[in-house]
Amino acid sequence: MNAVIENLPRFIEAFGMTLWLLVLSGACALIIGTVIAAMRISPVPSLNVFASVYTELLRNTPLTLVLFFCAFVLPQLGSRLPYEWAAFLGLTLYTSPFVAEALRSGINGVAVGQAEAARSLGLGFMQSTTLIIFPQAFRMVIPPLINVLIALTKNTSVAGGFFVFELFSAAKELTNANGNAVIAILLAVAAFYLAVTIPLGILSARLEKKLAVQR
Amino acid sequence: MSASVLFDTPGPRTRRRSRIASVIVVLLIAAGLAWIIYTLAQPRDSSGITLPGYFDWSRWDIVVLADFWVRVWGGLRATLLAAAAGAVMALVVGVLFAMLRTSVFAAVRIPTTIVLEFFRGMPVLLMMLFILLVASTGAFWAVVLALGVYNGAIIGESLRAGLAALPRGQREAGLSLGLTGFQSKVFIEFPQAFRQMLPVIIAQLVVLLKDTSLGYIVGYNELIRTTMNNLGSSVGNRYLFSLFLVTLVIYLAVNLSLSAVARRVARRRNPGKVLPKDQITPTASISAVGMSNVNPEDQTTE
């Protein structure tokens, strides 16, 4: 236990990095994912194809390989990104298709009669999507989107394998330095992760229940 | 028939406009790709020496060596082996968790719930490190055990959802036939829940296969570690990009074919239950996982 308390500043520093990665990549992945989802439902076929290729490609590549690309292959191609930004880039790229798919399944979850009713009232594509479909889809996608963010929180640990000092690297470093307190340190690191994932999970479950009643 | 209810069957003007937009987008994408390929093909300076571009044969000549492919296959086999062992374990753990989580005894149910939440909220990678350091099992078992427990927790949760979604009459019928509560759960409810949740489970197993790549970080010689680290250091850094492309293609081939299987299962389970026209977007292909109108892959945790 002493080893945990003594190294608390190190833990806090690492936790800050984890949160930085989570917030920044989460925000950017939400933006990119929304653009991809919009392409996916747009009437222009080439945008459809581009969006689905992007989604399938990134969803079927392991995160480790994406981060490897950003951290080690990109510098070979002339990038000078520091490792933190490489990890940010990799996590954003990897998370964005999951955001897009969550949005798309939310749109598919809106009853088809809603779209038909909107169309029969004479609303156009833009009107029926922005006024009828999206407001309803938006509520349905909040819980899945939170689940994507929970997964992202856990995924930030992979960045620890690529020279970013966050919670996982802190776990490695501190267990190396304090061989007698391995379990305490690992449990402390797990507690930091759980401090983010469990409240998010509760929020997601509560919202799901609340929105389900309203429908 | 229009492909989607969101917009009308396009008339000649809209078709023309959409075609023009399509052509512009294709041109933009093609220009982007061409720029990337051109940049990659340029020779580059590296600390005084000029190296050839990335498509030069001197960066690719290892792919004709049989020894190269033997080593790549070794890595792929290690990945598949860890995934297979992890999958078996995840299924066993998942069934166990689902049973305990739905137990009638609160003394069993509540601790199981806490343990499940703990496992689901923690990164797999941290669990691997935990097993590696505390149980000192060696990298292979660290990868397999962590993947098994983590994915088992997720599969257990989806099985529980499947059990909860069954009509009450199933259990009541079992009980009225004289089965005990446990028998009814094992013989009546569980097989149905399992079938119901099969697409989600298979999609989760695809995620498990992807996650074996975390072995790269904890020192298990799976595909990425074999190609990028071991092969990379023995053939030299100039092959790094080629090795990366080879690894990427292998992963895509394996994962896409497994995802295709998951989709087939999802479709066969509910033949014709959700017609394409019941969905708003035209590209949606799979859905109908039991009661919810959600793609099985969307319910997994990546």
Interface residues (C-beta under 8 A of the other chain):
Chain A: R40 I41 P43 V44 P45 S46 L47 N48 F50 S52 E56 L57 R59 N60 T61 P62 L63 T64 L65 F68 F69 F72 V73 Q76 L77 G78 F98 E101 A102 R104 S105 I107 N108 G109 V110 V112 A115 E116 R119 G124 F125 S128 T129 I133 P144 N147 I150 A151 K154 N155 T156 S157 V158 G160 G161 L167 F168 A171 K172 T175 V182 I183 L186 V189 A190 Y193 L194 T197 I198 G201
Chain B: S4 V5 L6 F7 D8 P10 S18 A21 S22 V23 V25 V26 I29 T39 L40 R44 E117 F118 R120 G121 M122 P123 V124 L125 L126 L129 F130 L133 V134 K210 D211 T212 S213 L214 Y216 I217 I224 M228 N237 L240 F241 F244 T247 L248 Y251 L252 N255 L256 S259 K277 D278 Q279 I280 T281 T283 A284 S287 S292 N293 V294 N295 E297 D298 T301 E302
